[in-house]
Amino acid sequence: PRALELAARIAEQSPLAVAATIASARKGLHDGAFDALAELDAIQSGLALTEDVREGVTSFVERRKPNFSGR
């Protein structure tokens, strides 16, 4: 039951952010945490330019659930 709860929470997040998190975790496992951290700024900079970031901020300000598009 707990795993399903966590999966549901993850599924509510931006698909782009979830994919980036998974990729970063895999990079850390395969190449080490230092290499994963070295790429983090570039990943975050790319995500900051997405529609999902704007939707996240807007939904926060409007106090509603976000409707992420994956763009």
Summary of the structure (lengths in Angstrom):
residues: 71
radius of gyration: 13.9
end to end distance: 30.7
largest distance: 40.4
contacts: 165
relative contact order: 0.16
helix: 75%
strand: 0%
